[in-house]
Amino acid sequence: MQLKTYQKATLDTLDAFFARALATGPAEAFQHAVDEQEKLARLESRIPEPRTYKPLEALPDVPYVPTGGGKTLLAAETIRLATRSYPRRTWPLTLWFVPSDAIKSQTVDALKDRTHPYRRRLDENFGGHVRVFDITEFEMLRPQDLARSACVVVSTIQAFRVANTSGRKVYSHHEELEPHFSGVPTDGMEVVSPEEAAENDMLTEGAVKFSFANLLYHQRPLMIVDEAHNAVSGLTREVQARIRPAAIVEFTATPRGRNNILHSVTASALKDEEMIKLPIRVRPHDDWREAVTGAVATRNMLEEKAKRDRNHIRPVVLYQAQARNGHPTVAELKKYLIEEKLIPEDRIKIATGEQRELDGVNLRDPAEQTRHVITVDALKEGWDCPSAYVLCATQRLQSRGAVEQLLGRVLRMPYAARRKNAALNCAYAHVSEPSFREAAQALTDKLIDMGFTDEEVRESLKPRGVEQNDQGDLFDPDPVRPKPVLQFTVPDSQDARERLNGWQDEGVDYIQRDDGTLVVGVKGEVTDEIAQGVREITREEDHAHFDAQLEKHRATVEASRTLAQKGHVIEIPQLLVELVGETFLAETDAIMERVDWSLDRHPARLTEQELSFHKSQDVIEIDLEGEKLVYSRMTEEQPILSGLHAPSDADLEASLVQWLERECRVPDVPQAEMLPWMAAIVADLVTNREVSIRTLIDWQHQIAARIRWKIQVIRNEEKTRAHQMALFDDQAKPTWSDSNVVRFDDTIYQNVPTQTIGAFRFNRHLLGADRAPLIDGDLNGEEFQCAWSLDSLEEVDVWVRNVARHPDSFSLPRVGRRFYPDFVAKLRDGRIFVVEYKGEHLIGAPEAREKDAIGRIWARTTGNVFLMVRKVAHGVEMADQMRNALTK
């Protein structure tokens, strides 16, 4: 199983945090990580939430970080990262906390199954030396397991969260554990109480218990917490101290608060990786029966579309019923589905604390007929059905936990891949809530609590409904230009409702009136098929009025059509490069794959500036990212290179080289090259730096971290060299092709938020006079002024804001990353004009020079125009800078 981009970013952040925390402490390491992320966010025009580090009360020096994004797979990978940097053990002991017995069983089964991706990841990291235990099996854990294998014990947090330890299995005395306590220091361990001694003649009051908790206290495990929100901080100081973990990492999809969140993955990143369904289309209803009717119709519509998909998808609805004292109850909801909506009973399952009809049911099985699942709040954690598409909430949305968790159940994307039909890429919520504003605000709060940012909520929640005012003011990504709505009235009937429900995805919606009519609304363009179908359900005497309204509506739609809707497109040739007989997209990683680079070209040594030992050998200094990190020797000795009896220095040196090669291994450096390079580093430290091999072994984890950083620096140097050679040298062959273009048309940026621009209207903007993707600053800001200047040029036919880091945007290669210019335009003479705005304070920065250089290469290669615009350049305003560039 390949890690996705956001998962790699999470692990990189965690790895850097652990490496730094040893030297500076967790609070400073956390702040360093946050500062680096904020710098990146500012480059992307994002404002991240403020975060501060809050240590655990009983364990202030223990790194404790909740980390979002990826969860169980990342938790398995984290064991390797944390082990090499913090517990400093070859074979770690990990205490893996989960929130419930059901999830514990799932996790244990997955980790014990050698074919499962989670277990395969652990086996790859520890050479197959992995033992997995349920907490109920801890008595089977032997000292030789801890000495020869990475051991994982999976437990619920409840097994440890007690005030009084008497009678609790993990805190009780177990003779089977006695071998673990032979010759180990016992200070700080829990002892036998007078009550326990009185109950058991074999126990002596005041003696150290042979308990699993005391074993953990000595071993100082790594603690992984999977989907247990603030579980560790919720433990008492006493419980924290009894376990005494070396480090704690939480993984959660619903973080609480902002303390200690080291890395979070945005909803847009998950969408880019095709992990979740977005947007969420919300439909409020006055009555729970209407909400159920809408949910059934939506599910039926989705199933018809799913039949044409290449993979089996049977969309499922989740209904949130009321408890016994509310309406509808589970029984009432099921009865309504069967009797009123004519749903066969075998297609309905109930999942509550009392009725567990989903147990053992595989909802991914094409033969399984379940289409409707009724619950109250039983599906809070661990329920996994990516084909759940529709949420029907009959409770008021203020019932916080249940709605939040149920909404999360419909976000997972089936097969983690976008579907060809756009309707299958969305999630749907039908809510029994008469006030749309109240419902929408409640859902906003839930999504923000689930880790969405305010901006992501705005672009991810799409309301449904024909009420234009409510539609335009809330979550619509296009609030300043709602689509025209054709409104008319038809008689209320079961046939009319069924036909209207079947047209939901074509923009048809309706509202029930007390006078026996339905107010119908059709958003945007009305096809001939829909027009004919709707006309058939209007009264015959209203046909003439309907025809007149339709003609007027179509004229309004035509007048509101954007340049893109009228067929204008911008096609920008991508920069390609020809190298070793191949032509490919000019990306640094792709170039690196085709050039020869070797560690052998770089000195195999760590200089005094990169790695220094104090004469006392109790302190080591490492230069990392231009600053000194000082590591003090920990009092606990960890026999890392075990298995050799009175080994010679030569044996120790050979073992250290092999260990370092494993720890520093990277996919693009062969072992035959890495081993001698690593051996040369160790030999230089021993011979030329006169550091004893045993001292190197004492500090092997820090040395490995320093070597990994050095290899990354070398790789970056090689990337820069390859980038220069392929694109800028005299022998470079940048090129382009008609078949490699970025196309901007009416489908672009459909879910990107826009901003109101007041009374101003762009004349030549591709997506409309008042629909520009978010631009930095306000209407008086310099970047906005650049947009106005571009729009004013007679030479420009059409232009659009180029959204940074969007998968559909145009970009150019920088060393190790991509550059997204601010604006792209098509000129009347057919050329493409690419514009990057740069503030005066940044114009001379290395980043700006690099962007300008690659932009000019693209322009020269493709025969187009690139310009880095300043507010004023040599007395010339922005519009004239652009005109001058176009006439050269």
C-alpha positions, 0 to 999 in steps of 0.5 A: 500500500503506497502512502499518499502525499498527505500521509507522507507529509504527516510522517515527515512532520512527525519525524522532524518533531521527534528528532528535534524534541530530543534536543530541545524538548517537545514544546520547542520542537512543536513550535518549530514545526508550527512555525514552518507550517505557518510559513508555507500556509502564508505562501499559499495565502492561508491563515492557519489556526493558532496552536500552542503546546500543552504538556501532559500534567504528569509527564511534561517532558514526554512528547504528546502530539495529536496528528491528523490524517491517515490514521491507522496506516500512519499509526503503524508507520509511526512506530518506526519513526518514533522508535528511531528518534525517541525511545531509541530501541531496535525493538520497541514496545508499543501500547496501541489505544483504541476507543472501543472493544469493537475497534480493538478486535478489528485492529488486532485482527488487522495487525496479526494478519501478515497479508494485511497492509498494516501488518505488512508495513510493520514487517517491512520496517522491522524485518518481520520481527513483530509480535502483536497482542490483545491486551487480554493476552499480555501474560503471554509477553516474554522477555525474549519477545521484547529483546528480539521483536517489535511488540504491539499491545492493543488495548482500549483506554478504559482498561487503564482509566481507573482511580483505584487499581485494585482488581483491574487486570493490568494493575494486578500481580501476575506471576507469569510476568516475574521474568520481566522484573529480574534485575530491573530498577523498581523505583516508582513502581506500584507496590502491593497494597495492604488490602491486596496482601490480605486477600492473597497469602502469596503477596507481601505488602509493600513488594513490587507488583509483577503487573503489566502496568509496572512492566510498562513503567520500566519499558517506557513504551511508545503510546499510539492513540487511534481515534480516541479524542483527547483520551490521553489528556483525559487520563489522570496524572496518576494513570499517566505516571503509571504507564510512563510512556516515552512518547505519545502520538494521537491520530484522530479525524475529529480533533478537539481544540487546537492544543498540540495538533502537530499536523492536520490534513485539510478536507481539500487535500483529502479530496485531491487524493480522491479520499472523500466525497465533496461537496455535501449537498444539503436539503432541509425539510419541514417534516421528518417524513419529507426528509425520509422521502427526499433521502429515498429519492436521492439514493434511488437516483444515485443507484441508477447512476452507479449502475453505469460505473465500472466498479460495484457501488450500491449507495446506502442511506443512513437514517438517524432516528430518535430515542424512545421518547422522540419521534420518529423512533427506530420502529416508526422510521422502519414502518414508514420505509416499508409501508409508505416508501415500499422498501422491502424489509430485507433491504433495511438494517437496524444498528443500535445498541440493542439491535445489531443487524449489521454485525457480520454484514459485508456492505461491499458484497454485490450480493448484499441487498442492504440499502437503508441503515437505521441508527440512533447513535451507534455508528460513532466509531469504526463503521466503515462503508464508503458506499454510504452516500446519504445522511437523513437526520430526523433529530435536530442538528443540535444533537452534537455528537451523533450528527458529527459522527454520522456525517463522517460516515458518508464522506468516505469515497468508494474505492478511493477514486473519483467516479465518472458521474459527478453525482457519485462524487458528492455526499448528501444530507437530508435534514428535518429542520425547517430553518435552513439557516439554523440547519446550515449553521449547525452543520458548519459548526460540526464540520469545523469541529471535524477539522474542516477550516472555515474556508473549506466549509464554505466551499464544501457545503452546497445547499439545495432549495429554491429560496434564492436568498438563503441559497445565496448567503450561506455555503454556495461556492458561488454566492455572488452569482446564484443561478437563475431559478425558474419558479412555478406552481403545480398541484400536489400529488404523489405522482408529481412528487415522485417525478420531481424527486427523480429530477433532483440532480438536474437542478429541480426542487420543490416546496410543499404549500398548505394549499395543496400545491407545490412550488417548483424551482428549476435552477439554471438551464432547463433542458427540453426533456425537463421542460416537457416533463414539468409541463405535463404536471402543470394544470392545462390552463397554466400551460401558456403561462408556463411557456412564457415563464420558460422563455423569459427564464431561458433569456435570463440564463443566456444573458447570465452566461459566462465567457466559459459557458459561451465556449471560450477556453484558455489552453496553456502549453505545459513545459516539457523537457527532452532528456536521454531520448525521452520527452516528459513533463518538466518536473524535478522528480521526473528529471531526477529519475533520468539522471545519474547521481551518486553519493560517491560524488559527495564526501563520506564524512560528518564534519565537526560543524555537522556533528561534534562530541564534547570531551565528556562524551555526555553531550553531542551537538548536531548542526541541523538546518543551520542551528545547533541541537544539543542532545544530553545522554539519557540516564537509561542505557539501551543495548541496541546492538545486542547478540554479540558476546564481548565483541571486538571493536571491528565487529561493533563497527561492522554491526553499526555500519549495517544498522545505519544502512538500514536506518538511513536506507532510501529507495533511490540509493542502492545498498551496494552504494550505501554500505561503503559510503556509510562505512566510510563515514563511520571509519572517518569518525573512528580514525580521523575524529578519534571517537570510540566505536562504543561512543558512536553506538551510544549516540547511534540514533542521533548519528542516523538522524544526522546522516538522513538529513545529510543525504536529503541535503545531498539529494536537494543539491543534486535536484538543483544540478539536474534542474539546471542541466535539464532546463537552463544549460546550453545543452538543455532541451526544453520543449512543448507539445499541443497534446500537453496543455492545461485547459481552462473551461466551464468545468474549472474551479467549480468548488473553489470559493469566490469573493464579492467584488462590490459594484465592479465587474470584470469584462474579460474574466473567463468565469464571469464578471463577478466570479473570481476565485479568491484573490489576496487582499481586499479590493484595494490590494495590490494583487486585485489591482493587478487583476483590474489592470489585466482585465483592462487590456484591449489585447486580452481576450479572456483571463482567469485567476490561476488558483495555487496548488489546485490540481487543475491549475497551470504550474511551472517547475521549481526545484522540488516544488511547483510554481503557480503564477497568479493569472493566465490569459489568452490574447486576441492574437492567440498567444498566452499571457502568464502574469505573476504579481510580486510585491516590492519587498519580495522582488529580489528574493531568490524565490522570485528570481527562480520563478522569473527565470523558469517563467521566461524559459517557458515563454521562450520555449512555447512562443508565449509571454511571461511577466513578473509584475511589480506595483511600479517598475522604473516609474511604469504602472502595472497596466503599462508594464503588461502592454510593454511586455506584449509589444516586445 
